[in-house]
């Protein structure tokens, strides 16, 4: 098992050499993932993993992908998307142009789900979705809009439970065991690298989604990311977090109102 001192050494190397800052991620999660890297990639010792990272820049992508959290699915938590559809989109419809930020978008399932919601609300034509992540490899997968056909049954069920009004298969074409989502959806999405730890705000949005990312940050980093979202969100805009995440005890809490008793969606009141 890797020690806390070794984790600190490794993360400092990654920060100093490559600019990726994982130093404020929760230690238990980081330790679990690094131990898995040691086992799966069969490093006989911590020293050899550290040497590989310091001297093989191509291995960095493998390390970042393993450390980053990339568990997602389309219309994950269907009730969340139903609340977006019923309580958030009607307000967004009043804007002449809609800007939405998916922070920590992973392989893109959530942002394509949002594009479908907007399409069915007749809002996609005046919307632009920004999908960002620290991991270049998962961003490239998201940009392609290609997913395994084997996942479509689950995704279709989620879509129906979220209030979808069409056949889910209308939104993609099938080929060789994979599906590719329609160009109409993909051309409204901008994919870009963005580091919540070190990068600044880059636009002003009416809706920001960052679900199931902050749970891997310590309190200091959570507050920094939430402050970044607040800076990037216009007044009366919406911020959506994951089921186990909250604005409670955050410095900006007093300026936000939760719009639903269960789902973690807040409106910025001032």
C-alpha positions in Angstrom: 0.0 0.0 0.0 1.2 3.5 -0.9 1.8 5.8 2.0 0.5 9.4 2.4 4.0 10.7 2.1 4.5 8.9 -1.2 1.1 10.2 -2.5 2.2 13.8 -1.7 5.5 13.2 -3.5 3.8 11.9 -6.6 1.1 14.6 -6.8 3.7 17.3 -6.3 5.7 15.8 -9.2 2.6 15.9 -11.4 1.9 19.5 -10.4 5.4 20.8 -10.9 6.2 18.9 -14.1 2.8 19.0 -15.9 0.6 21.5 -14.1 -2.1 19.0 -13.1 -3.1 19.8 -9.5 -4.6 16.8 -7.6 -3.1 17.8 -4.3 -6.5 18.9 -2.7 -8.4 15.8 -3.9 -9.7 13.7 -1.0 -6.8 11.5 0.1 -8.8 8.3 0.5 -10.0 8.5 -3.2 -6.5 9.4 -4.5 -4.9 6.5 -2.5 -7.4 4.0 -3.8 -6.9 5.0 -7.4 -3.1 5.1 -7.2 -3.0 1.7 -5.5 -5.1 0.4 -8.4 -2.6 1.9 -10.9 0.2 0.1 -9.2 -1.6 -3.2 -9.4 -3.1 -2.9 -12.9 0.1 -1.6 -14.5 2.2 -4.0 -12.5 4.7 -1.6 -11.0 6.9 -3.6 -8.5 7.4 -0.5 -6.4 6.3 3.1 -5.8 9.7 4.3 -7.0 9.2 2.8 -10.5 5.8 4.4 -10.8 7.3 7.8 -9.8 10.2 7.3 -12.3 7.8 6.5 -15.1 5.7 9.5 -14.5 8.7 11.9 -14.2 10.4 10.6 -17.4 7.6 9.4 -19.7 5.2 12.2 -20.6 3.0 9.9 -22.6 2.3 7.9 -19.5 0.8 11.0 -17.9 -2.4 10.6 -20.0 -2.8 7.1 -18.5 -2.3 8.4 -15.0 -4.7 11.4 -15.4 -7.4 9.1 -16.8 -7.0 6.7 -13.9 -7.1 9.5 -11.3 -10.0 11.4 -12.9 -13.5 10.2 -12.2 -15.3 9.2 -15.4 -18.4 7.3 -14.2 -21.4 8.6 -16.1 -24.4 7.7 -18.1 -27.1 9.4 -20.2 -30.0 10.9 -18.2 -28.4 9.6 -15.1 -30.9 10.2 -12.2 -33.9 10.7 -14.5 -35.8 12.7 -11.8 -33.0 15.3 -11.9 -33.5 15.7 -15.7 -37.3 15.9 -15.2 -36.9 18.8 -12.8 -34.5 20.5 -15.2 -37.2 20.1 -17.9 -40.1 21.2 -15.8 -38.6 24.0 -13.6 -35.4 25.3 -15.3 -35.9 25.2 -19.1 -39.1 27.3 -19.0 -37.0 30.1 -17.4 -34.1 29.6 -19.8 -36.6 29.9 -22.7 -37.1 33.6 -21.8 -33.4 34.3 -22.8 -32.5 35.3 -26.3 -29.5 33.0 -26.1 -28.7 30.2 -23.7 -25.2 29.3 -22.5 -24.7 26.2 -20.4 -21.5 24.8 -18.8 -21.0 21.1 -18.1 -17.9 21.2 -15.8 -16.2 17.8 -15.5 -18.1 16.4 -18.5 -16.2 13.1 -18.7 -17.1 11.2 -21.8 -20.0 13.5 -22.6 -23.1 11.5 -21.7 -24.6 14.3 -19.6 -24.0 17.0 -22.2 -25.7 15.0 -25.0 -28.6 14.4 -22.6 -28.9 18.1 -22.1 -28.8 18.7 -25.9 -31.7 16.3 -26.3 -33.7 18.1 -23.5 -33.1 21.4 -25.3 -34.1 20.0 -28.7 -37.4 18.7 -27.3 -38.1 22.0 -25.6 -37.4 23.8 -29.0 -34.4 25.6 -27.4 -31.4 23.9 -29.0 -31.3 26.3 -31.9 -30.5 29.2 -29.5 -28.3 27.3 -27.1 -24.5 26.7 -26.8 -23.2 24.0 -24.4 -19.7 24.2 -23.1 -18.3 20.8 -22.0 -15.0 20.8 -20.1 -12.8 18.3 -18.4 -9.2 18.0 -17.2 -8.7 14.8 -19.1 -7.9 15.2 -22.8 -8.6 11.5 -23.7 -12.2 11.5 -22.3 -12.8 14.9 -24.0 -11.9 13.4 -27.4 -14.3 10.5 -26.8 -17.0 13.0 -25.9 -16.3 15.1 -29.0 -16.8 12.1 -31.3 -20.2 11.4 -29.8 -19.8 7.7 -30.2 -21.0 5.3 -27.5 -21.4 1.5 -27.1 -24.7 0.1 -28.4 -24.9 -2.1 -25.3 -25.6 0.9 -23.1 -28.5 2.2 -25.1 -31.2 0.0 -23.4 -30.3 1.6 -20.0 -30.0 5.1 -21.5 -33.3 4.7 -23.3 -35.0 3.7 -20.0 -33.5 6.7 -18.3 -34.6 9.0 -21.1 -38.2 7.7 -20.8 -38.2 8.1 -17.0 -36.9 11.7 -17.4 -40.0 12.6 -19.5 -38.6 12.0 -23.0 -41.2 12.4 -25.7 -39.7 10.6 -28.7 -38.1 7.3 -29.5 -34.6 7.6 -28.1 -33.1 5.9 -31.2 -34.2 8.9 -33.2 -31.2 10.7 -31.9 -28.4 8.4 -33.1 -27.4 6.1 -35.9 -26.1 2.5 -35.3 -23.0 1.0 -36.8 -20.7 -1.9 -35.8 -21.9 -2.2 -32.3 -21.7 1.5 -31.6 -24.0 4.5 -31.9 -23.2 8.0 -33.1 -25.3 10.9 -32.0 -26.8 13.3 -34.5 -24.7 16.1 -35.9 -27.5 18.5 -34.9 -26.7 17.8 -31.3 -22.9 17.7 -31.6 -22.5 21.0 -33.4 -24.1 22.9 -30.4 -21.4 21.6 -28.0 -18.0 23.1 -27.5 -15.5 20.7 -25.9 -12.4 22.1 -24.2 -9.9 21.3 -21.4 -10.5 23.2 -18.2 -9.0 22.6 -14.8 -11.3 23.5 -11.9 -8.3 23.7 -9.6 -6.3 26.3 -11.5 -8.2 27.8 -14.4 -10.4 30.8 -14.2 -13.9 31.7 -15.4 -14.2 31.9 -19.2 -17.8 33.0 -19.8 -21.1 33.9 -18.2 -23.7 31.2 -18.1 -27.4 30.7 -17.3 -26.9 27.1 -16.2 -23.9 25.3 -14.8 -23.8 21.6 -14.1 -21.0 19.9 -12.1 -22.3 16.6 -10.8 -20.4 14.1 -8.8 -17.0 15.9 -9.1 -16.9 18.0 -5.9 -17.2 14.9 -3.7 -13.6 14.0 -4.6 -12.3 17.5 -3.5 -11.5 18.6 0.0 -13.3 21.5 1.6 -10.8 24.1 0.4 -11.0 23.0 -3.2 -14.8 22.6 -3.1 -15.1 26.2 -2.0 -12.8 27.3 -4.7 -14.7 25.5 -7.4 -18.1 26.8 -6.1 -16.7 30.3 -6.1 -15.6 29.8 -9.7 -19.2 28.7 -10.6 -20.6 31.7 -8.8 -18.3 34.0 -10.7 -19.4 32.4 -14.0 -23.1 32.3 -13.3 -25.3 35.3 -14.0 -28.0 36.4 -11.5 -31.1 34.2 -11.7 -29.1 31.5 -13.3 -29.0 27.9 -12.1 -26.3 25.7 -10.5 -26.7 21.9 -10.4 -24.6 19.6 -8.3 -24.5 15.8 -7.7 -26.8 14.0 -5.3 -24.2 13.9 -2.5 -23.0 17.5 -3.0 -24.4 20.7 -1.5 -24.0 24.5 -1.2 -24.6 24.2 2.6 -21.8 25.9 4.5 -20.3 27.4 1.3 -19.5 31.1 1.4 -22.0 31.9 -1.3 -24.9 29.8 0.2 -26.9 32.9 1.3 -27.2 34.1 -2.3 -28.8 30.9 -3.6 -32.2 29.2 -3.3 -32.8 25.5 -3.8 -35.6 25.1 -6.3 -36.6 21.5 -5.4 -36.7 19.7 -2.1 -34.7 16.7 -3.3 -32.7 17.5 -6.4 -29.5 19.6 -6.0 -30.4 22.5 -8.2 -30.0 26.1 -6.9 -31.0 29.5 -8.4 -28.7 32.4 -7.9 -30.9 35.2 -6.4 -28.3 37.9 -6.1 
